[in-house]
């Protein structure tokens, strides 16, 4: 059994209503489905906060598929992604007078100590 085999795949119409660019160049969007049955609603609830594979295609068809994969070349390194995520976290904390570089050093030190604690 694969880790996500307990979930049913969901195929439905939906309308994308709002697209927002995030600081890390990812996209957040909201979408609306047609009226759903209780079973269909339950299927959506089950996959809440679960990473899913998604294909979005207009009803009239499309001229091909744009496949978005994790970037191997030309994208951010794992370290750059971690730093960018920590920057967003720091912004969300919104502590006036706090400086990101100090926050970054403290959190990285905690992360390093956690990893070192797992070494033999």
C-alpha positions in Angstrom: 0.0 0.0 0.0 1.5 3.4 -1.0 1.3 6.2 1.6 -1.6 8.0 -0.2 -3.6 5.0 -1.3 -6.3 5.6 1.3 -7.4 8.7 -0.6 -9.7 8.6 -3.6 -8.8 10.6 -6.7 -11.1 13.5 -7.3 -12.2 14.6 -10.8 -14.5 17.6 -10.9 -15.1 20.9 -12.7 -13.8 24.0 -11.0 -13.4 27.6 -11.6 -10.1 29.4 -10.6 -11.2 32.6 -9.0 -8.0 34.3 -7.6 -4.3 33.7 -8.3 -1.7 35.2 -6.0 2.0 35.2 -6.5 4.0 34.4 -3.3 7.4 35.7 -2.3 9.0 32.4 -3.1 7.6 32.5 -6.7 5.0 29.8 -5.9 1.3 30.4 -6.6 -1.7 30.3 -4.3 -5.1 30.2 -5.8 -8.7 29.7 -4.8 -11.2 27.7 -6.8 -14.9 27.0 -6.7 -16.5 23.7 -7.6 -20.1 23.0 -8.6 -22.5 21.9 -5.7 -21.1 18.7 -4.2 -22.7 15.7 -2.6 -21.8 14.8 1.0 -19.5 12.0 -0.3 -17.7 14.5 -2.7 -17.3 17.0 0.2 -15.9 14.3 2.3 -13.3 13.4 -0.4 -12.2 17.1 -0.5 -11.9 17.1 3.3 -9.8 14.0 3.3 -7.2 15.5 1.0 -7.0 18.8 2.9 -3.3 19.7 3.4 -2.2 16.6 1.4 0.2 17.2 -1.5 -1.7 16.2 -4.6 -1.0 15.8 -8.3 -3.2 18.1 -10.3 -4.0 18.6 -14.0 -5.9 21.7 -14.8 -7.4 21.7 -18.3 -10.0 24.1 -19.8 -13.3 22.3 -20.7 -12.8 23.0 -24.4 -9.5 21.1 -24.3 -6.0 22.5 -24.4 -3.1 22.8 -26.8 -0.9 20.6 -24.7 0.3 20.1 -21.1 2.6 22.4 -19.2 4.2 20.0 -16.7 5.6 21.8 -13.6 8.2 19.7 -11.9 10.7 20.4 -9.1 13.4 22.4 -10.7 16.7 20.6 -11.0 18.8 23.2 -13.0 18.3 26.9 -12.8 16.1 26.8 -9.8 16.8 27.6 -6.2 19.1 25.2 -4.2 17.6 23.5 -1.1 19.6 26.0 1.0 18.2 29.0 -0.9 14.7 27.5 -0.6 15.1 27.1 3.2 16.4 30.7 3.6 13.5 32.0 1.5 11.0 30.0 3.6 12.6 31.3 6.8 12.3 34.9 5.4 8.5 34.4 4.9 8.2 32.9 8.4 10.1 35.9 9.8 7.7 38.3 8.0 4.7 36.5 9.3 6.0 36.8 12.9 6.0 40.6 12.3 8.2 41.5 15.3 9.1 45.2 15.0 12.8 46.0 15.4 13.8 42.3 14.8 16.4 41.8 12.1 16.1 38.9 9.6 19.8 38.1 9.7 19.8 37.7 13.5 16.6 35.6 13.2 18.2 33.5 10.5 21.4 32.8 12.4 19.5 31.8 15.6 17.1 29.5 13.8 19.9 27.9 11.7 21.9 27.3 14.9 18.9 25.5 16.4 18.5 23.4 13.2 22.2 22.6 13.2 22.1 21.5 16.9 19.1 19.4 16.2 20.9 17.6 13.4 24.1 17.2 15.5 22.0 15.7 18.3 21.0 12.9 15.9 24.7 12.0 15.1 26.4 9.1 16.8 
